Amino acid sequence: MAPALTVGVYLITDESRGKSVQARLPTHVWMPTSDQGVRKLPCGRWWDAVRVPEHRARHVLTRLAYGSAVIHDQAAGLYTWLVAPGGAGGWDQVALGVLVPPPGHVIAVPPGEWQAGPGTRWLVPPGNTLTDADRLLEALRATPL
């Protein structure tokens, strides 16, 4: 029996036109299954990552509500928001107190079902969208370092 195909709508930057466009991507392309466990996946292909220390992330979460894709790495004390590729390009990482890993850098991504328990888990699974980079930037700017 073939696995169910879950399709989401993601904003992807069309570099030839210099703007973001909506595209349908099956989440199974990059989302690990429970059998696979946490997988290390590269930034820049399906999404970019914005890593925020735990002490700031809780404030950012209150400003974004739950309309975003967020991974919580409890051991490292980091929250990672997934945004469209290129969505966090050009951000002043030092001023914002964040880390935006370069394309190709790998991060730990848990299966979609892993939303509780210890270790790396989804605080908010991606559902139909990635995090809106503009809203995340606004929330970061409004949150004290």
C-alpha positions in Angstrom: 0.0 0.0 0.0 1.4 3.4 -1.0 1.7 6.1 1.7 -0.9 8.8 1.8 0.2 11.9 -0.1 -0.1 15.1 1.9 0.0 18.2 -0.1 0.7 21.7 1.3 0.8 25.2 -0.2 4.2 26.9 0.2 5.5 30.3 -0.9 8.6 29.7 -3.1 10.8 32.5 -4.5 10.9 32.5 -8.2 14.3 34.1 -8.7 13.8 34.7 -12.4 10.9 37.0 -11.5 12.2 38.2 -8.1 9.0 37.5 -6.3 7.3 34.8 -4.2 4.8 32.5 -5.8 2.5 29.9 -4.3 3.3 26.3 -5.2 2.0 22.9 -4.1 4.6 20.6 -2.7 4.0 17.2 -1.1 5.2 17.3 2.4 6.3 13.7 2.1 9.1 14.9 -0.1 11.0 16.2 3.0 8.9 15.2 6.1 10.4 12.1 7.8 8.1 9.3 8.8 7.8 8.0 12.3 9.8 4.9 11.2 12.6 7.1 10.0 12.7 9.3 13.2 14.5 12.6 13.2 16.4 13.3 9.9 19.0 15.8 9.1 17.8 17.8 6.1 19.5 20.6 4.2 18.4 24.3 4.4 17.7 26.1 1.2 16.0 23.3 -0.8 12.5 23.1 0.6 12.7 25.8 3.2 15.1 28.1 5.1 15.6 27.8 8.9 15.5 30.7 11.4 16.9 29.5 14.7 16.0 31.5 17.8 17.2 30.9 21.4 14.5 29.6 23.8 14.3 32.7 26.0 13.3 34.8 23.0 11.3 32.3 21.1 8.5 32.2 23.7 7.9 35.9 23.1 8.0 35.5 19.4 5.5 32.7 19.6 3.0 34.9 21.4 3.3 37.5 18.6 2.9 34.9 15.8 0.2 32.8 17.4 0.2 29.4 15.8 0.2 30.1 12.1 3.8 29.0 11.7 6.0 25.9 11.4 8.2 25.6 14.4 10.6 22.8 15.5 11.7 22.7 19.2 15.1 21.2 19.9 14.8 20.9 23.7 18.4 19.7 24.2 19.9 22.7 22.4 17.3 25.2 23.8 16.4 26.3 20.2 13.3 26.9 18.3 13.5 26.7 14.5 11.0 28.4 12.2 10.8 27.2 8.6 10.3 29.9 6.0 10.3 29.8 2.2 13.7 29.5 0.6 15.3 32.9 0.5 12.7 34.3 2.9 15.3 35.3 5.6 18.0 36.3 3.2 19.6 39.6 4.0 18.4 39.6 7.6 20.8 41.2 10.1 21.2 38.0 12.2 23.3 39.7 14.9 20.8 42.6 15.5 17.9 40.1 15.5 19.6 37.6 17.8 19.0 34.7 15.4 20.9 32.3 13.2 19.9 31.7 9.6 22.0 28.7 8.5 23.3 28.9 4.9 21.9 26.7 2.1 23.1 23.1 2.5 23.5 23.4 6.3 21.5 20.5 7.8 19.1 20.7 10.7 17.2 18.0 12.6 13.6 17.6 11.4 11.3 15.3 13.4 8.4 13.3 11.9 5.1 15.3 11.7 3.6 13.2 14.4 6.3 14.0 17.0 4.6 16.9 18.8 5.2 15.9 22.4 7.8 14.3 24.5 11.5 14.9 25.0 14.1 15.7 22.3 13.4 17.3 18.9 9.7 17.7 18.2 7.3 20.0 16.3 5.9 22.7 18.5 3.7 23.6 15.6 3.8 21.3 12.5 3.8 22.9 9.1 0.3 21.9 8.1 -0.5 23.8 4.9 2.0 26.6 5.1 5.5 27.4 6.2 6.1 30.4 8.4 5.5 33.8 6.8 9.0 35.3 6.8 7.7 38.9 7.0 5.5 38.2 10.0 8.4 36.4 11.7 10.7 39.3 11.1 8.1 41.7 12.5 7.7 39.5 15.6 11.5 39.3 16.1 11.9 43.1 15.8 9.2 43.6 18.5 10.8 41.1 20.9 13.6 42.3 23.2 17.0 40.7 22.9 
